[in-house]
Amino acid sequence: MEQGLSNALNVLIVGMATVFMILWLVVIIGNLIIRVTNKYWTDEDLKKSAPKSNHPSASKGAVAAIIAAVEIVTNGRGKVTKITKQ
């Protein structure tokens, strides 16, 4: 009985360590991708491509409101590149 409990504890520890390492790698790789993207993709590149609306009934005021809402929610980090109606 003691051998079975010891084996179960070993499997638990190895499993938890594996999950921790995989999640740690996901966080590290995600942060690396964000930093590389921010380094090589400047704001000037984003400003050159103005937001476009594919829906003919979208007024300029509605587009401006959407852009303003995105800037407020994302603290100026998010950019609207395309607006479509679903």
C-alpha positions in Angstrom: 0.0 0.0 0.0 2.8 2.4 0.8 4.4 1.6 -2.5 1.3 2.6 -4.4 0.9 5.8 -2.5 4.6 6.7 -3.2 4.1 6.0 -6.9 0.9 8.2 -7.0 2.8 11.0 -5.3 5.6 10.8 -7.8 3.2 10.8 -10.7 1.5 13.9 -9.2 4.7 15.8 -8.7 6.0 15.0 -12.2 2.6 15.9 -13.7 2.4 19.2 -11.9 6.0 20.1 -12.8 5.3 19.3 -16.4 2.2 21.5 -16.5 4.1 24.3 -14.8 7.0 24.2 -17.2 4.7 24.1 -20.3 2.6 27.1 -19.0 5.9 29.0 -18.2 7.1 28.3 -21.8 3.8 29.6 -23.2 4.1 32.9 -21.2 7.8 33.4 -22.1 7.2 32.7 -25.8 4.1 34.9 -25.9 6.1 37.8 -24.3 8.9 37.3 -26.8 6.5 37.4 -29.7 4.9 40.6 -28.4 8.3 42.3 -27.9 9.6 41.3 -31.4 6.4 42.5 -33.0 6.4 45.8 -31.2 10.1 46.3 -32.1 9.7 45.7 -35.9 6.2 46.9 -36.4 6.1 50.6 -35.8 3.2 53.0 -35.3 4.1 54.7 -38.6 3.4 51.5 -40.5 0.0 51.3 -38.8 -0.9 54.9 -39.5 -0.2 54.5 -43.2 -3.0 52.0 -43.5 -6.1 53.9 -42.4 -9.1 52.0 -41.1 -11.4 51.0 -43.9 -15.1 50.1 -43.7 -16.4 47.4 -46.0 -20.0 48.3 -45.2 -21.4 51.1 -47.3 -23.8 52.4 -44.6 -21.1 53.0 -42.0 -20.9 56.7 -41.5 -17.8 58.6 -40.7 -19.1 59.3 -37.2 -19.7 55.6 -36.5 -16.1 54.8 -37.7 -14.8 57.6 -35.5 -16.8 56.3 -32.5 -15.4 52.8 -33.0 -11.9 54.0 -33.3 -12.3 56.2 -30.1 -13.8 53.3 -28.2 -10.9 50.9 -29.2 -8.3 53.5 -28.2 -10.0 54.1 -24.8 -10.4 50.4 -24.0 -6.8 49.4 -25.1 -5.1 52.5 -23.6 -4.0 53.6 -27.1 -2.3 50.3 -27.9 -5.0 48.8 -30.1 -5.6 50.0 -33.7 -8.6 49.5 -35.9 -7.6 48.1 -39.3 -10.9 46.8 -40.7 -14.6 47.2 -39.8 -17.1 44.7 -41.0 -20.7 44.1 -40.2 -21.7 40.6 -39.1 
